[in-house]
């Protein structure tokens, strides 16, 4: 299993909403399941970004395939310029 972890500061809600709609479809199509999506958080270290997303995939390879898919890249075109993001995929232990 693998975790897709995104920390996001949204600067354009409308454009980011378009990203989120398409990204949700792309992630589901690649077997991703959301574990956290926004909501309450406590920032203990580093940059505080209000939107934190965790999705579980069957493998790191599945998560990376999702990211590289045409549908997710379409979604990402709406996020660029509408957010500041960090995204990492890690093996779940």
PDB file with one MODEL, atoms N, CA, C and O in Angstrom:
MODEL        1
ATOM      1  N   UNK A   1       0.840  -1.182   0.000  1.00  0.00           N
ATOM      2  CA  UNK A   1       0.000   0.000   0.000  1.00  0.00           C
ATOM      3  C   UNK A   1       0.883   1.243   0.000  1.00  0.00           C
ATOM      4  O   UNK A   1       2.038   1.198   0.424  1.00  0.00           O
ATOM      5  N   UNK A   2       0.335   2.334  -0.473  1.00  0.00           N
ATOM      6  CA  UNK A   2       1.071   3.593  -0.540  1.00  0.00           C
ATOM      7  C   UNK A   2       0.146   4.745  -0.191  1.00  0.00           C
ATOM      8  O   UNK A   2      -1.064   4.677  -0.408  1.00  0.00           O
ATOM      9  N   UNK A   3       0.729   5.797   0.351  1.00  0.00           N
ATOM     10  CA  UNK A   3      -0.021   6.997   0.704  1.00  0.00           C
ATOM     11  C   UNK A   3       0.421   8.161  -0.174  1.00  0.00           C
ATOM     12  O   UNK A   3       1.613   8.405  -0.359  1.00  0.00           O
ATOM     13  N   UNK A   4      -0.556   8.864  -0.703  1.00  0.00           N
ATOM     14  CA  UNK A   4      -0.379  10.086  -1.500  1.00  0.00           C
ATOM     15  C   UNK A   4      -0.699  11.197  -0.516  1.00  0.00           C
ATOM     16  O   UNK A   4      -1.826  11.277  -0.029  1.00  0.00           O
ATOM     17  N   UNK A   5       0.263  12.052  -0.214  1.00  0.00           N
ATOM     18  CA  UNK A   5       0.093  13.085   0.803  1.00  0.00           C
ATOM     19  C   UNK A   5       0.324  14.445   0.160  1.00  0.00           C
ATOM     20  O   UNK A   5       1.407  14.723  -0.355  1.00  0.00           O
ATOM     21  N   UNK A   6      -0.697  15.283   0.194  1.00  0.00           N
ATOM     22  CA  UNK A   6      -0.611  16.626  -0.384  1.00  0.00           C
ATOM     23  C   UNK A   6      -0.878  17.663   0.697  1.00  0.00           C
ATOM     24  O   UNK A   6      -1.787  17.517   1.514  1.00  0.00           O
ATOM     25  N   UNK A   7      -0.068  18.710   0.682  1.00  0.00           N
ATOM     26  CA  UNK A   7      -0.262  19.867   1.557  1.00  0.00           C
ATOM     27  C   UNK A   7      -0.432  21.062   0.635  1.00  0.00           C
ATOM     28  O   UNK A   7       0.437  21.351  -0.188  1.00  0.00           O
ATOM     29  N   UNK A   8      -1.562  21.760   0.775  1.00  0.00           N
ATOM     30  CA  UNK A   8      -1.936  22.754  -0.232  1.00  0.00           C
ATOM     31  C   UNK A   8      -2.394  24.061   0.412  1.00  0.00           C
ATOM     32  O   UNK A   8      -3.125  24.071   1.403  1.00  0.00           O
ATOM     33  N   UNK A   9      -1.940  25.157  -0.183  1.00  0.00           N
ATOM     34  CA  UNK A   9      -2.471  26.487   0.109  1.00  0.00           C
ATOM     35  C   UNK A   9      -3.180  26.942  -1.162  1.00  0.00           C
ATOM     36  O   UNK A   9      -2.539  27.153  -2.192  1.00  0.00           O
ATOM     37  N   UNK A  10      -4.491  27.093  -1.091  1.00  0.00           N
ATOM     38  CA  UNK A  10      -5.291  27.460  -2.255  1.00  0.00           C
ATOM     39  C   UNK A  10      -5.312  28.982  -2.390  1.00  0.00           C
ATOM     40  O   UNK A  10      -5.602  29.698  -1.432  1.00  0.00           O
ATOM     41  N   UNK A  11      -4.999  29.465  -3.599  1.00  0.00           N
ATOM     42  CA  UNK A  11      -5.011  30.905  -3.864  1.00  0.00           C
ATOM     43  C   UNK A  11      -6.153  31.319  -4.789  1.00  0.00           C
ATOM     44  O   UNK A  11      -6.465  32.506  -4.888  1.00  0.00           O
ATOM     45  N   UNK A  12      -6.776  30.366  -5.462  1.00  0.00           N
ATOM     46  CA  UNK A  12      -7.912  30.631  -6.352  1.00  0.00           C
ATOM     47  C   UNK A  12      -8.921  29.499  -6.157  1.00  0.00           C
ATOM     48  O   UNK A  12      -8.784  28.424  -6.742  1.00  0.00           O
ATOM     49  N   UNK A  13      -9.931  29.752  -5.329  1.00  0.00           N
ATOM     50  CA  UNK A  13     -10.915  28.718  -4.959  1.00  0.00           C
ATOM     51  C   UNK A  13     -11.657  28.159  -6.169  1.00  0.00           C
ATOM     52  O   UNK A  13     -11.886  26.952  -6.247  1.00  0.00           O
ATOM     53  N   UNK A  14     -12.031  29.012  -7.102  1.00  0.00           N
ATOM     54  CA  UNK A  14     -12.807  28.558  -8.255  1.00  0.00           C
ATOM     55  C   UNK A  14     -11.998  27.595  -9.122  1.00  0.00           C
ATOM     56  O   UNK A  14     -12.475  26.511  -9.457  1.00  0.00           O
ATOM     57  N   UNK A  15     -10.790  27.984  -9.480  1.00  0.00           N
ATOM     58  CA  UNK A  15      -9.939  27.119 -10.306  1.00  0.00           C
ATOM     59  C   UNK A  15      -9.586  25.843  -9.555  1.00  0.00           C
ATOM     60  O   UNK A  15      -9.564  24.761 -10.142  1.00  0.00           O
ATOM     61  N   UNK A  16      -9.310  25.964  -8.259  1.00  0.00           N
ATOM     62  CA  UNK A  16      -8.948  24.778  -7.496  1.00  0.00           C
ATOM     63  C   UNK A  16     -10.142  23.833  -7.362  1.00  0.00           C
ATOM     64  O   UNK A  16      -9.963  22.618  -7.280  1.00  0.00           O
ATOM     65  N   UNK A  17     -11.324  24.367  -7.340  1.00  0.00           N
ATOM     66  CA  UNK A  17     -12.523  23.530  -7.331  1.00  0.00           C
ATOM     67  C   UNK A  17     -12.614  22.677  -8.580  1.00  0.00           C
ATOM     68  O   UNK A  17     -13.013  21.514  -8.516  1.00  0.00           O
ATOM     69  N   UNK A  18     -12.245  23.254  -9.723  1.00  0.00           N
ATOM     70  CA  UNK A  18     -12.223  22.468 -10.973  1.00  0.00           C
ATOM     71  C   UNK A  18     -11.186  21.362 -10.866  1.00  0.00           C
ATOM     72  O   UNK A  18     -11.439  20.227 -11.270  1.00  0.00           O
ATOM     73  N   UNK A  19     -10.007  21.694 -10.317  1.00  0.00           N
ATOM     74  CA  UNK A  19      -8.974  20.676 -10.102  1.00  0.00           C
ATOM     75  C   UNK A  19      -9.531  19.535  -9.252  1.00  0.00           C
ATOM     76  O   UNK A  19      -9.421  18.366  -9.623  1.00  0.00           O
ATOM     77  N   UNK A  20     -10.128  19.880  -8.112  1.00  0.00           N
ATOM     78  CA  UNK A  20     -10.578  18.865  -7.145  1.00  0.00           C
ATOM     79  C   UNK A  20     -11.603  17.916  -7.765  1.00  0.00           C
ATOM     80  O   UNK A  20     -11.568  16.711  -7.517  1.00  0.00           O
ATOM     81  N   UNK A  21     -12.505  18.456  -8.562  1.00  0.00           N
ATOM     82  CA  UNK A  21     -13.536  17.611  -9.183  1.00  0.00           C
ATOM     83  C   UNK A  21     -12.901  16.574 -10.115  1.00  0.00           C
ATOM     84  O   UNK A  21     -13.217  15.387 -10.038  1.00  0.00           O
ATOM     85  N   UNK A  22     -12.016  17.025 -10.983  1.00  0.00           N
ATOM     86  CA  UNK A  22     -11.390  16.117 -11.942  1.00  0.00           C
ATOM     87  C   UNK A  22     -10.409  15.175 -11.245  1.00  0.00           C
ATOM     88  O   UNK A  22     -10.341  13.991 -11.574  1.00  0.00           O
ATOM     89  N   UNK A  23      -9.649  15.702 -10.282  1.00  0.00           N
ATOM     90  CA  UNK A  23      -8.673  14.881  -9.554  1.00  0.00           C
ATOM     91  C   UNK A  23      -9.366  13.756  -8.796  1.00  0.00           C
ATOM     92  O   UNK A  23      -8.854  12.638  -8.739  1.00  0.00           O
ATOM     93  N   UNK A  24     -10.525  14.045  -8.215  1.00  0.00           N
ATOM     94  CA  UNK A  24     -11.280  13.020  -7.495  1.00  0.00           C
ATOM     95  C   UNK A  24     -11.604  11.850  -8.421  1.00  0.00           C
ATOM     96  O   UNK A  24     -11.465  10.689  -8.036  1.00  0.00           O
ATOM     97  N   UNK A  25     -12.030  12.158  -9.624  1.00  0.00           N
ATOM     98  CA  UNK A  25     -12.347  11.119 -10.615  1.00  0.00           C
ATOM     99  C   UNK A  25     -11.093  10.327 -10.990  1.00  0.00           C
ATOM    100  O   UNK A  25     -11.128   9.099 -11.060  1.00  0.00           O
ATOM    101  N   UNK A  26      -9.987  11.034 -11.231  1.00  0.00           N
ATOM    102  CA  UNK A  26      -8.743  10.371 -11.639  1.00  0.00           C
ATOM    103  C   UNK A  26      -8.219   9.469 -10.534  1.00  0.00           C
ATOM    104  O   UNK A  26      -7.788   8.347 -10.800  1.00  0.00           O
ATOM    105  N   UNK A  27      -8.254   9.947  -9.304  1.00  0.00           N
ATOM    106  CA  UNK A  27      -7.758   9.155  -8.176  1.00  0.00           C
ATOM    107  C   UNK A  27      -8.608   7.901  -7.998  1.00  0.00           C
ATOM    108  O   UNK A  27      -8.066   6.812  -7.804  1.00  0.00           O
ATOM    109  N   UNK A  28      -9.920   8.038  -8.061  1.00  0.00           N
ATOM    110  CA  UNK A  28     -10.810   6.873  -7.937  1.00  0.00           C
ATOM    111  C   UNK A  28     -10.571   5.880  -9.069  1.00  0.00           C
ATOM    112  O   UNK A  28     -10.584   4.670  -8.842  1.00  0.00           O
ATOM    113  N   UNK A  29     -10.352   6.375 -10.284  1.00  0.00           N
ATOM    114  CA  UNK A  29     -10.133   5.502 -11.433  1.00  0.00           C
ATOM    115  C   UNK A  29      -8.855   4.679 -11.293  1.00  0.00           C
ATOM    116  O   UNK A  29      -8.714   3.635 -11.929  1.00  0.00           O
ATOM    117  N   UNK A  30      -7.930   5.147 -10.466  1.00  0.00           N
ATOM    118  CA  UNK A  30      -6.678   4.421 -10.236  1.00  0.00           C
ATOM    119  C   UNK A  30      -6.679   3.680  -8.900  1.00  0.00           C
ATOM    120  O   UNK A  30      -5.628   3.274  -8.405  1.00  0.00           O
ATOM    121  N   UNK A  31      -7.861   3.509  -8.327  1.00  0.00           N
ATOM    122  CA  UNK A  31      -7.986   2.735  -7.101  1.00  0.00           C
ATOM    123  C   UNK A  31      -7.670   3.501  -5.833  1.00  0.00           C
ATOM    124  O   UNK A  31      -7.584   2.905  -4.760  1.00  0.00           O
ATOM    125  N   UNK A  32      -7.497   4.807  -5.932  1.00  0.00           N
ATOM    126  CA  UNK A  32      -7.201   5.618  -4.757  1.00  0.00           C
ATOM    127  C   UNK A  32      -8.428   5.822  -3.884  1.00  0.00           C
ATOM    128  O   UNK A  32      -9.542   5.981  -4.383  1.00  0.00           O
ATOM    129  N   UNK A  33      -8.210   5.816  -2.576  1.00  0.00           N
ATOM    130  CA  UNK A  33      -9.279   6.033  -1.598  1.00  0.00           C
ATOM    131  C   UNK A  33      -8.822   7.143  -0.662  1.00  0.00           C
ATOM    132  O   UNK A  33      -7.722   7.081  -0.113  1.00  0.00           O
ATOM    133  N   UNK A  34      -9.661   8.155  -0.478  1.00  0.00           N
ATOM    134  CA  UNK A  34      -9.299   9.267   0.398  1.00  0.00           C
ATOM    135  C   UNK A  34      -9.403   8.869   1.865  1.00  0.00           C
ATOM    136  O   UNK A  34     -10.404   8.296   2.293  1.00  0.00           O
ATOM    137  N   UNK A  35      -8.360   9.177   2.630  1.00  0.00           N
ATOM    138  CA  UNK A  35      -8.341   8.969   4.077  1.00  0.00           C
ATOM    139  C   UNK A  35      -8.523  10.289   4.818  1.00  0.00           C
ATOM    140  O   UNK A  35      -9.091  10.322   5.910  1.00  0.00           O
ATOM    141  N   UNK A  36      -8.045  11.364   4.226  1.00  0.00           N
ATOM    142  CA  UNK A  36      -8.209  12.711   4.783  1.00  0.00           C
ATOM    143  C   UNK A  36      -8.307  13.673   3.611  1.00  0.00           C
ATOM    144  O   UNK A  36      -7.638  13.514   2.590  1.00  0.00           O
ATOM    145  N   UNK A  37      -9.160  14.676   3.788  1.00  0.00           N
ATOM    146  CA  UNK A  37      -9.370  15.630   2.702  1.00  0.00           C
ATOM    147  C   UNK A  37      -9.810  16.947   3.315  1.00  0.00           C
ATOM    148  O   UNK A  37     -11.000  17.193   3.511  1.00  0.00           O
ATOM    149  N   UNK A  38      -8.820  17.794   3.617  1.00  0.00           N
ATOM    150  CA  UNK A  38      -9.138  19.029   4.303  1.00  0.00           C
ATOM    151  C   UNK A  38      -9.424  18.722   5.758  1.00  0.00           C
ATOM    152  O   UNK A  38      -8.833  17.804   6.327  1.00  0.00           O
ATOM    153  N   UNK A  39     -10.303  19.462   6.352  1.00  0.00           N
ATOM    154  CA  UNK A  39     -10.704  19.194   7.720  1.00  0.00           C
ATOM    155  C   UNK A  39      -9.739  19.750   8.757  1.00  0.00           C
ATOM    156  O   UNK A  39      -8.765  20.431   8.437  1.00  0.00           O
ATOM    157  N   UNK A  40     -10.034  19.445   9.967  1.00  0.00           N
ATOM    158  CA  UNK A  40      -9.265  19.951  11.106  1.00  0.00           C
ATOM    159  C   UNK A  40      -7.848  19.393  11.093  1.00  0.00           C
ATOM    160  O   UNK A  40      -7.623  18.219  10.799  1.00  0.00           O
ATOM    161  N   UNK A  41      -6.907  20.259  11.416  1.00  0.00           N
ATOM    162  CA  UNK A  41      -5.514  19.828  11.508  1.00  0.00           C
ATOM    163  C   UNK A  41      -4.782  20.694  12.532  1.00  0.00           C
ATOM    164  O   UNK A  41      -5.237  21.784  12.878  1.00  0.00           O
ATOM    165  N   UNK A  42      -3.662  20.199  13.001  1.00  0.00           N
ATOM    166  CA  UNK A  42      -2.782  20.938  13.901  1.00  0.00           C
ATOM    167  C   UNK A  42      -1.399  20.926  13.278  1.00  0.00           C
ATOM    168  O   UNK A  42      -0.806  19.859  13.113  1.00  0.00           O
ATOM    169  N   UNK A  43      -0.874  22.090  12.928  1.00  0.00           N
ATOM    170  CA  UNK A  43       0.457  22.200  12.329  1.00  0.00           C
ATOM    171  C   UNK A  43       1.495  22.235  13.440  1.00  0.00           C
ATOM    172  O   UNK A  43       1.504  23.164  14.248  1.00  0.00           O
ATOM    173  N   UNK A  44       2.360  21.247  13.491  1.00  0.00           N
ATOM    174  CA  UNK A  44       3.378  21.176  14.538  1.00  0.00           C
ATOM    175  C   UNK A  44       4.736  21.674  14.057  1.00  0.00           C
ATOM    176  O   UNK A  44       5.505  22.224  14.846  1.00  0.00           O
ATOM    177  N   UNK A  45       5.044  21.492  12.774  1.00  0.00           N
ATOM    178  CA  UNK A  45       6.312  21.954  12.197  1.00  0.00           C
ATOM    179  C   UNK A  45       6.084  22.317  10.743  1.00  0.00           C
ATOM    180  O   UNK A  45       5.115  21.876  10.126  1.00  0.00           O
ATOM    181  N   UNK A  46       6.978  23.120  10.204  1.00  0.00           N
ATOM    182  CA  UNK A  46       6.941  23.442   8.776  1.00  0.00           C
ATOM    183  C   UNK A  46       5.846  24.425   8.413  1.00  0.00           C
ATOM    184  O   UNK A  46       5.266  25.089   9.272  1.00  0.00           O
ATOM    185  N   UNK A  47       5.578  24.501   7.116  1.00  0.00           N
ATOM    186  CA  UNK A  47       4.583  25.439   6.581  1.00  0.00           C
ATOM    187  C   UNK A  47       3.175  24.982   6.919  1.00  0.00           C
ATOM    188  O   UNK A  47       2.837  23.809   6.761  1.00  0.00           O
ATOM    189  N   UNK A  48       2.369  25.902   7.379  1.00  0.00           N
ATOM    190  CA  UNK A  48       0.970  25.597   7.668  1.00  0.00           C
ATOM    191  C   UNK A  48       0.149  25.845   6.405  1.00  0.00           C
ATOM    192  O   UNK A  48       0.031  26.974   5.930  1.00  0.00           O
ATOM    193  N   UNK A  49      -0.403  24.778   5.885  1.00  0.00           N
ATOM    194  CA  UNK A  49      -1.282  24.874   4.725  1.00  0.00           C
ATOM    195  C   UNK A  49      -2.613  24.269   5.106  1.00  0.00           C
ATOM    196  O   UNK A  49      -2.675  23.156   5.629  1.00  0.00           O
ATOM    197  N   UNK A  50      -3.666  24.996   4.846  1.00  0.00           N
ATOM    198  CA  UNK A  50      -4.987  24.626   5.353  1.00  0.00           C
ATOM    199  C   UNK A  50      -5.557  23.360   4.740  1.00  0.00           C
ATOM    200  O   UNK A  50      -6.394  22.703   5.359  1.00  0.00           O
ATOM    201  N   UNK A  51      -5.126  23.002   3.539  1.00  0.00           N
ATOM    202  CA  UNK A  51      -5.699  21.821   2.880  1.00  0.00           C
ATOM    203  C   UNK A  51      -4.670  20.697   2.896  1.00  0.00           C
ATOM    204  O   UNK A  51      -3.595  20.810   2.308  1.00  0.00           O
ATOM    205  N   UNK A  52      -5.018  19.623   3.573  1.00  0.00           N
ATOM    206  CA  UNK A  52      -4.160  18.446   3.676  1.00  0.00           C
ATOM    207  C   UNK A  52      -4.958  17.246   3.198  1.00  0.00           C
ATOM    208  O   UNK A  52      -6.067  16.993   3.669  1.00  0.00           O
ATOM    209  N   UNK A  53      -4.383  16.513   2.260  1.00  0.00           N
ATOM    210  CA  UNK A  53      -5.089  15.398   1.634  1.00  0.00           C
ATOM    211  C   UNK A  53      -4.218  14.151   1.714  1.00  0.00           C
ATOM    212  O   UNK A  53      -3.025  14.191   1.415  1.00  0.00           O
ATOM    213  N   UNK A  54      -4.834  13.040   2.125  1.00  0.00           N
ATOM    214  CA  UNK A  54      -4.154  11.746   2.138  1.00  0.00           C
ATOM    215  C   UNK A  54      -5.055  10.753   1.409  1.00  0.00           C
ATOM    216  O   UNK A  54      -6.232  10.604   1.736  1.00  0.00           O
ATOM    217  N   UNK A  55      -4.479  10.076   0.415  1.00  0.00           N
ATOM    218  CA  UNK A  55      -5.198   9.028  -0.304  1.00  0.00           C
ATOM    219  C   UNK A  55      -4.346   7.759  -0.272  1.00  0.00           C
ATOM    220  O   UNK A  55      -3.118   7.822  -0.329  1.00  0.00           O
ATOM    221  N   UNK A  56      -5.003   6.627  -0.181  1.00  0.00           N
ATOM    222  CA  UNK A  56      -4.310   5.338  -0.173  1.00  0.00           C
ATOM    223  C   UNK A  56      -4.463   4.682  -1.539  1.00  0.00           C
ATOM    224  O   UNK A  56      -5.551   4.646  -2.115  1.00  0.00           O
ATOM    225  N   UNK A  57      -3.354   4.170  -2.036  1.00  0.00           N
ATOM    226  CA  UNK A  57      -3.321   3.411  -3.289  1.00  0.00           C
ATOM    227  C   UNK A  57      -2.758   2.026  -2.995  1.00  0.00           C
ATOM    228  O   UNK A  57      -2.155   1.808  -1.945  1.00  0.00           O
ATOM    229  N   UNK A  58      -2.950   1.108  -3.905  1.00  0.00           N
ATOM    230  CA  UNK A  58      -2.441  -0.256  -3.731  1.00  0.00           C
ATOM    231  C   UNK A  58      -0.916  -0.294  -3.736  1.00  0.00           C
ATOM    232  O   UNK A  58      -0.318  -1.170  -3.111  1.00  0.00           O
ATOM    233  N   UNK A  59      -0.283   0.647  -4.436  1.00  0.00           N
ATOM    234  CA  UNK A  59       1.180   0.660  -4.512  1.00  0.00           C
ATOM    235  C   UNK A  59       1.665   2.062  -4.877  1.00  0.00           C
ATOM    236  O   UNK A  59       0.891   2.899  -5.342  1.00  0.00           O
ATOM    237  N   UNK A  60       2.944   2.301  -4.660  1.00  0.00           N
ATOM    238  CA  UNK A  60       3.560   3.556  -5.097  1.00  0.00           C
ATOM    239  C   UNK A  60       3.394   3.696  -6.606  1.00  0.00           C
ATOM    240  O   UNK A  60       3.101   4.779  -7.111  1.00  0.00           O
ATOM    241  N   UNK A  61       3.581   2.598  -7.311  1.00  0.00           N
ATOM    242  CA  UNK A  61       3.469   2.629  -8.770  1.00  0.00           C
ATOM    243  C   UNK A  61       2.066   3.045  -9.225  1.00  0.00           C
ATOM    244  O   UNK A  61       1.924   3.791 -10.194  1.00  0.00           O
ATOM    245  N   UNK A  62       1.031   2.564  -8.527  1.00  0.00           N
ATOM    246  CA  UNK A  62      -0.340   2.961  -8.881  1.00  0.00           C
ATOM    247  C   UNK A  62      -0.559   4.451  -8.648  1.00  0.00           C
ATOM    248  O   UNK A  62      -1.206   5.118  -9.456  1.00  0.00           O
ATOM    249  N   UNK A  63      -0.027   4.972  -7.553  1.00  0.00           N
ATOM    250  CA  UNK A  63      -0.171   6.404  -7.260  1.00  0.00           C
ATOM    251  C   UNK A  63       0.555   7.248  -8.301  1.00  0.00           C
ATOM    252  O   UNK A  63       0.031   8.263  -8.759  1.00  0.00           O
ATOM    253  N   UNK A  64       1.756   6.831  -8.672  1.00  0.00           N
ATOM    254  CA  UNK A  64       2.526   7.567  -9.681  1.00  0.00           C
ATOM    255  C   UNK A  64       1.842   7.473 -11.042  1.00  0.00           C
ATOM    256  O   UNK A  64       1.825   8.450 -11.791  1.00  0.00           O
ATOM    257  N   UNK A  65       1.280   6.314 -11.372  1.00  0.00           N
ATOM    258  CA  UNK A  65       0.537   6.167 -12.630  1.00  0.00           C
ATOM    259  C   UNK A  65      -0.663   7.111 -12.643  1.00  0.00           C
ATOM    260  O   UNK A  65      -0.974   7.703 -13.677  1.00  0.00           O
ATOM    261  N   UNK A  66      -1.328   7.252 -11.519  1.00  0.00           N
ATOM    262  CA  UNK A  66      -2.445   8.190 -11.421  1.00  0.00           C
ATOM    263  C   UNK A  66      -1.961   9.605 -11.708  1.00  0.00           C
ATOM    264  O   UNK A  66      -2.548  10.319 -12.520  1.00  0.00           O
ATOM    265  N   UNK A  67      -0.883  10.004 -11.031  1.00  0.00           N
ATOM    266  CA  UNK A  67      -0.342  11.356 -11.211  1.00  0.00           C
ATOM    267  C   UNK A  67      -0.001  11.617 -12.678  1.00  0.00           C
ATOM    268  O   UNK A  67      -0.264  12.705 -13.191  1.00  0.00           O
ATOM    269  N   UNK A  68       0.571  10.644 -13.340  1.00  0.00           N
ATOM    270  CA  UNK A  68       1.003  10.808 -14.732  1.00  0.00           C
ATOM    271  C   UNK A  68      -0.108  10.600 -15.752  1.00  0.00           C
ATOM    272  O   UNK A  68       0.104  10.815 -16.945  1.00  0.00           O
ATOM    273  N   UNK A  69      -1.289  10.186 -15.302  1.00  0.00           N
ATOM    274  CA  UNK A  69      -2.383   9.903 -16.234  1.00  0.00           C
ATOM    275  C   UNK A  69      -2.887  11.186 -16.901  1.00  0.00           C
ATOM    276  O   UNK A  69      -2.817  12.267 -16.316  1.00  0.00           O
ATOM    277  N   UNK A  70      -3.388  11.057 -18.111  1.00  0.00           N
ATOM    278  CA  UNK A  70      -3.930  12.238 -18.798  1.00  0.00           C
ATOM    279  C   UNK A  70      -5.035  12.941 -18.002  1.00  0.00           C
ATOM    280  O   UNK A  70      -5.103  14.170 -17.997  1.00  0.00           O
ATOM    281  N   UNK A  71      -5.888  12.182 -17.340  1.00  0.00           N
ATOM    282  CA  UNK A  71      -6.993  12.793 -16.589  1.00  0.00           C
ATOM    283  C   UNK A  71      -6.471  13.603 -15.400  1.00  0.00           C
ATOM    284  O   UNK A  71      -6.944  14.713 -15.153  1.00  0.00           O
ATOM    285  N   UNK A  72      -5.500  13.055 -14.661  1.00  0.00           N
ATOM    286  CA  UNK A  72      -4.966  13.809 -13.527  1.00  0.00           C
ATOM    287  C   UNK A  72      -4.182  15.024 -14.020  1.00  0.00           C
ATOM    288  O   UNK A  72      -4.242  16.086 -13.399  1.00  0.00           O
ATOM    289  N   UNK A  73      -3.456  14.885 -15.113  1.00  0.00           N
ATOM    290  CA  UNK A  73      -2.721  16.030 -15.657  1.00  0.00           C
ATOM    291  C   UNK A  73      -3.682  17.128 -16.102  1.00  0.00           C
ATOM    292  O   UNK A  73      -3.367  18.312 -15.993  1.00  0.00           O
ATOM    293  N   UNK A  74      -4.852  16.738 -16.601  1.00  0.00           N
ATOM    294  CA  UNK A  74      -5.891  17.718 -16.925  1.00  0.00           C
ATOM    295  C   UNK A  74      -6.310  18.450 -15.653  1.00  0.00           C
ATOM    296  O   UNK A  74      -6.423  19.676 -15.645  1.00  0.00           O
ATOM    297  N   UNK A  75      -6.538  17.702 -14.588  1.00  0.00           N
ATOM    298  CA  UNK A  75      -6.903  18.315 -13.303  1.00  0.00           C
ATOM    299  C   UNK A  75      -5.811  19.260 -12.838  1.00  0.00           C
ATOM    300  O   UNK A  75      -6.083  20.386 -12.420  1.00  0.00           O
ATOM    301  N   UNK A  76      -4.588  18.796 -12.915  1.00  0.00           N
ATOM    302  CA  UNK A  76      -3.448  19.572 -12.431  1.00  0.00           C
ATOM    303  C   UNK A  76      -3.317  20.907 -13.155  1.00  0.00           C
ATOM    304  O   UNK A  76      -2.837  21.879 -12.571  1.00  0.00           O
ATOM    305  N   UNK A  77      -3.731  20.968 -14.402  1.00  0.00           N
ATOM    306  CA  UNK A  77      -3.658  22.233 -15.143  1.00  0.00           C
ATOM    307  C   UNK A  77      -4.495  23.316 -14.467  1.00  0.00           C
ATOM    308  O   UNK A  77      -4.203  24.502 -14.626  1.00  0.00           O
ATOM    309  N   UNK A  78      -5.528  22.936 -13.717  1.00  0.00           N
ATOM    310  CA  UNK A  78      -6.354  23.900 -12.991  1.00  0.00           C
ATOM    311  C   UNK A  78      -5.724  24.294 -11.660  1.00  0.00           C
ATOM    312  O   UNK A  78      -5.964  25.396 -11.166  1.00  0.00           O
ATOM    313  N   UNK A  79      -4.926  23.410 -11.077  1.00  0.00           N
ATOM    314  CA  UNK A  79      -4.295  23.687  -9.778  1.00  0.00           C
ATOM    315  C   UNK A  79      -3.090  24.608  -9.920  1.00  0.00           C
ATOM    316  O   UNK A  79      -2.811  25.412  -9.030  1.00  0.00           O
ATOM    317  N   UNK A  80      -2.381  24.493 -11.029  1.00  0.00           N
ATOM    318  CA  UNK A  80      -1.200  25.336 -11.246  1.00  0.00           C
ATOM    319  C   UNK A  80      -1.647  26.784 -11.368  1.00  0.00           C
ATOM    320  O   UNK A  80      -2.532  27.099 -12.163  1.00  0.00           O
ATOM    321  N   UNK A  81      -1.046  27.649 -10.595  1.00  0.00           N
ATOM    322  CA  UNK A  81      -1.442  29.052 -10.580  1.00  0.00           C
ATOM    323  C   UNK A  81      -2.605  29.318  -9.644  1.00  0.00           C
ATOM    324  O   UNK A  81      -2.942  30.475  -9.393  1.00  0.00           O
ATOM    325  N   UNK A  82      -3.226  28.264  -9.120  1.00  0.00           N
ATOM    326  CA  UNK A  82      -4.354  28.413  -8.204  1.00  0.00           C
ATOM    327  C   UNK A  82      -4.016  27.896  -6.815  1.00  0.00           C
ATOM    328  O   UNK A  82      -4.857  27.899  -5.916  1.00  0.00           O
ATOM    329  N   UNK A  83      -2.754  27.443  -6.648  1.00  0.00           N
ATOM    330  CA  UNK A  83      -2.374  26.869  -5.363  1.00  0.00           C
ATOM    331  C   UNK A  83      -0.862  26.761  -5.250  1.00  0.00           C
ATOM    332  O   UNK A  83      -0.135  26.786  -6.243  1.00  0.00           O
ATOM    333  N   UNK A  84      -0.414  26.639  -4.008  1.00  0.00           N
ATOM    334  CA  UNK A  84       0.956  26.266  -3.702  1.00  0.00           C
ATOM    335  C   UNK A  84       0.856  24.888  -3.085  1.00  0.00           C
ATOM    336  O   UNK A  84       0.120  24.700  -2.116  1.00  0.00           O
ATOM    337  N   UNK A  85       1.592  23.903  -3.634  1.00  0.00           N
ATOM    338  CA  UNK A  85       1.387  22.510  -3.249  1.00  0.00           C
ATOM    339  C   UNK A  85       2.694  21.783  -3.031  1.00  0.00           C
ATOM    340  O   UNK A  85       3.701  22.067  -3.679  1.00  0.00           O
ATOM    341  N   UNK A  86       2.660  20.850  -2.115  1.00  0.00           N
ATOM    342  CA  UNK A  86       3.682  19.829  -1.972  1.00  0.00           C
ATOM    343  C   UNK A  86       2.949  18.501  -2.068  1.00  0.00           C
ATOM    344  O   UNK A  86       1.873  18.337  -1.492  1.00  0.00           O
ATOM    345  N   UNK A  87       3.528  17.554  -2.794  1.00  0.00           N
ATOM    346  CA  UNK A  87       2.904  16.246  -2.960  1.00  0.00           C
ATOM    347  C   UNK A  87       3.987  15.192  -2.897  1.00  0.00           C
ATOM    348  O   UNK A  87       5.012  15.294  -3.571  1.00  0.00           O
ATOM    349  N   UNK A  88       3.750  14.173  -2.079  1.00  0.00           N
ATOM    350  CA  UNK A  88       4.689  13.077  -1.960  1.00  0.00           C
ATOM    351  C   UNK A  88       3.897  11.771  -1.911  1.00  0.00           C
ATOM    352  O   UNK A  88       2.775  11.737  -1.405  1.00  0.00           O
ATOM    353  N   UNK A  89       4.487  10.702  -2.438  1.00  0.00           N
ATOM    354  CA  UNK A  89       3.914   9.363  -2.334  1.00  0.00           C
ATOM    355  C   UNK A  89       4.910   8.529  -1.555  1.00  0.00           C
ATOM    356  O   UNK A  89       6.099   8.504  -1.872  1.00  0.00           O
ATOM    357  N   UNK A  90       4.411   7.837  -0.519  1.00  0.00           N
ATOM    358  CA  UNK A  90       5.284   7.022   0.327  1.00  0.00           C
ATOM    359  C   UNK A  90       4.689   5.630   0.513  1.00  0.00           C
ATOM    360  O   UNK A  90       3.471   5.452   0.497  1.00  0.00           O
ATOM    361  N   UNK A  91       5.571   4.647   0.692  1.00  0.00           N
ATOM    362  CA  UNK A  91       5.116   3.315   1.049  1.00  0.00           C
ATOM    363  C   UNK A  91       4.461   3.350   2.427  1.00  0.00           C
ATOM    364  O   UNK A  91       4.966   3.993   3.347  1.00  0.00           O
ATOM    365  N   UNK A  92       3.351   2.665   2.559  1.00  0.00           N
ATOM    366  CA  UNK A  92       2.692   2.549   3.866  1.00  0.00           C
ATOM    367  C   UNK A  92       3.263   1.327   4.590  1.00  0.00           C
ATOM    368  O   UNK A  92       3.448   0.267   3.991  1.00  0.00           O
ATOM    369  N   UNK A  93       3.537   1.490   5.881  1.00  0.00           N
ATOM    370  CA  UNK A  93       4.060   0.359   6.658  1.00  0.00           C
ATOM    371  C   UNK A  93       3.052  -0.082   7.685  1.00  0.00           C
ATOM    372  O   UNK A  93       3.308  -1.021   8.437  1.00  0.00           O
TER     373      UNK A  93
ENDMDL
END
